[in-house]
Amino acid sequence: IPFNRYERKMLGYLFAVALGAQAILDTDDDNIPAGAAPLVLEDEVCVDMLTDEAIAWNTYRHFGIVHLYNRGLPLQLVQRPLEYQQPQTVRPLVQQGVVHGDPDLDAIQRLTLSPTLTRGVRFSETSPIVGLPPRSYTPVNSQNTVFLRDAFWSLVLPVTTHWREVDIFRSYWTQRLMWETGGSVVVVGPTAYQLRNPHDFMLDMKQEINMYAKTHDMLELLNAWECPADFTIGRCSVLVMVHLHAHGYVGAKDVDLVSAWMSD
């Protein structure tokens, strides 16, 4: 893991794993618990389930915020209304919590919308947990996300992508690999409040341009990829990174990093 990089938080993950942690809350220094302990769900939970009619969904809409969208959502899907199927029971191995205050937005929204629309945001605290079926995705960040022990394999952050892509790209291949485990990524209501650190929004935009242009194609690539049925999740994780490297989404160092992570 390179020096002076955001991804060095992975050393903290490994320390927690070594201590026998059963869950890890992945967060940042500008997030504050919203009055209660972060929600850690066990075993199974019934969720409002989105359909697979879109390859990605803006889950902020589910929690009552329709004028904003998650950082990393394919831009062509920003305005699409949510579509639901029957509620389902899932294993919530990864739980993304939305945050009150200054939520996770891309630089396009920060630069083009009034701060009155992007700050002081209050998400619904009564909306049910929402889940996604195979072949559909939502961006998941590293700012307010709980990983249960059976999903610790998915904590590894890439080191060859731009900083503003790191956690989003991780979340997308994690969601694809979840199909192999029978687990799910779910989105829960606000469990934290963000007092956002200062950002240079033009620099953020430069770091995000590749994400704007390539995310939809990457999701289609992930949907077309298959892991052999007899492979472990560790071998599938390495294999999907090899596949993404072959198509230019990550560098060779990330293939080596994922292999080392699975060994650790």
N, C-alpha and C positions, 0 to 999 in steps of 0.2 A: 504494500500500500504506500503510495508516494507521500512525502512529507508535505505539510501545509495544505492539506486537502480535506474537504468536507467528509470524504469517505473514511477518514481515520476513526470515525465513530464506530466502525466495525470492530475495532479493538475492544470497545466497551461491550458490544454484543457478545464477543467471545468470552470476556470476563464474566458476564452474567450467566452464560451457558455453563462455564466451568464451575460456577457456584451452585448450579442445580436449579436455575430459574425455570418456572413453569410457564411464564409469560414475560414478554418484553414490551415495554411501551417505547416506541420510537418517536422521539420528540426533539424540539429545538429550544434554544435558550430564550426565545421570545413568546413561548406559549405557557399559559398559566391555567392550572386546573379550574374548571368552572363550577366550583362549589361542591364537587363530589369527586370521589375516586374515579379514575378512568374506568369505563365499562369493560370488564373482562368476562366474556361469556364462556360457558363451559358446555361441552358435549354438543347439544343441538338446540336450534332456535327456529321458530317459525318467522318467516320474513315475507314482506311484499316483494314479489318476484317480477322483475322486468322481463320483456320478451327478447327474442333474438332477432327482431326485425331490423334493428340497427346494430352496427358493429361496435358502437360506443354510445354511452348515455351521459347526459349532464345531470348528475345526481343532486346538484344544488336545488334543482327544481322540486325534487321530492320533499325537500325540507323548507319549501315556501319561498325560495329566492329564484325568481325567473329572469331577472335582468343580468345575472352574472353566470359564469360557468367555470368549471374546474380547470386549473392550469394543466395543459397537456391534452385536453379534449381536441379531437380533430375539428378544425374550424368549420368544415362543411356540415357539422352536426350540432352546432351551437344552438340553433333555433328549434331543433326538433322536439316536439312534445313527448313526454314519457308515455310508454305503452306497457301495460301490465298484463300478466297472466294470473292464474290462481296462486294464492300464497303457497309456499313450500317450506318444508323443514330441511335445514342445511346444517353442516358442521362449519361454524364460523371461525376458521383458522386464522384469518387476518381480518381485522376490524378497523376500518378507517372512520375516524370521528371528524365531523365538520366542526368548525370553530367560530364562535362569535367574534365580533370586533373587526379585524382586518384579515379576512380569509385569504386562502391561497388562490391568487389570480395570476394570469399571465401579464406580460408587459403591455400588450395591446389594450387591455382593459384599463390598466393603470394610466396609460398615456392618453386615452381617448375619452374616458368617462370622468365626470366630476367626482372629486373625493367624497362628496356627500353621498354618492352611490356605492362607493367601494369601501368606506370606513363606517364603523359603528353598525355593522351588519348584524342582524339578529335572526338566526335560523329557528325554525320550529322545534320546540322541545317535546312535542307530543306526536310527531310523525313516527310511524313504525320503522323498524329496521328494514333496509331495502337490500335485495340481493340481485345477482346477475347470473343468467344461465350460461352454459358453454356457448362460445362463439360471440359473446358480447362482453364489453369491457367498460370500465370507468377509470379515470386517473386516480391513483392513490399516492399520497406523498409520504414523506418521512418526518412529518411535523406533529402528527397526533394519531398514531396508528399502533394498535396492539397486535402482536404476533404471539399466538399460542405455541407451545413447545413443538407440536407436530408440524409447524410451519417455519421453524428456525432455519431450515435449509434455504428459505427464500429471502433472508435478511441481507445477503451479499449485494453490495452496491457497485456498479461499474465504475472503472477509473479512466476509461478512454472516451467517454462521452462529455459533452459540455455540462457544466455544473447545474444549469437549470433543467437539464434532461435526466439527471442521475436517478432520482427516486421515481420519476414517472415511467421511464423505460423499464426500471426494475419491476414496477407494479404490473406492467403489461405482460412481460414474460412470466411473472409469477402467476397471474390469473390464468394464462394458458396452461401452465404446469399443474395448477390446482385440479384440472380435469383428470389428471392421472392419479390423484390421491383420494378423490371423493370429497375433498374439502372445498370451501368457498371463501371468497372475499366478500365481505358485507360492508355497508356504510351505515353508521349509526348517527344519532343526533349529536348536538353540541356537548362535548365533555370538556372543552377548554376555551380559553379566551386568548386571542393573539394580540399582543402589542408589538407590531411589526418593527424590526430593526430597520434603519435607513437603507434604502436601495437606490442605485443609479438605474432608472428604468430604461434608459437607452442601452446601457450595458446589458441589462437583463434581456432586452429584445434581441440583441446580437447573439446572446447565448441560447435563445429560443428559436431562432429562425429555422434551424434544421428540424426542430420538433414540429413547427407549423407545417413544414413542407412534406415530412416523411412519415408522420405517425400513422395516418390512415393506411398507407401502403404496408407499414410494418405489421399492423394488426391483420391485414389480409394474409401476409406471409405467415404469421403465427397460426392463423386458422387453417392454412393449407398444410402446415407441418404436422408430422406424426412421430410419436416415440414408440419404438417396439414394445409390445405388450409385456415382455418378460424383463424389461429394464427396471432398475430401481429409480426412485426419484432423483437420486444423486447422479446417476448416469444420464437420465433424461435432461437434467439441468445442464450438464456439460454439453450434451448433444445439441440442445437448443441454442446455446451460446456459439457453438461451432457454426450452426446454421445462420445465425444473425451476423457473425463475423464474415461468412462467405458472401453475404449480401450487403456488407458495408455499414451495418448499424453499430457494431462495436469493434474494438481492436483486438489483436491477438492476446494482449495482456489480460483482457477480461476472460478469455477462455482459460488461461492459466490460473487466474484468480479464482474462478468458480471451481475449478478442479481442486485447488488447494483448500478452499472453503469447505467443500464436501469432505475432504480428508480430515480437516480439523473437527 
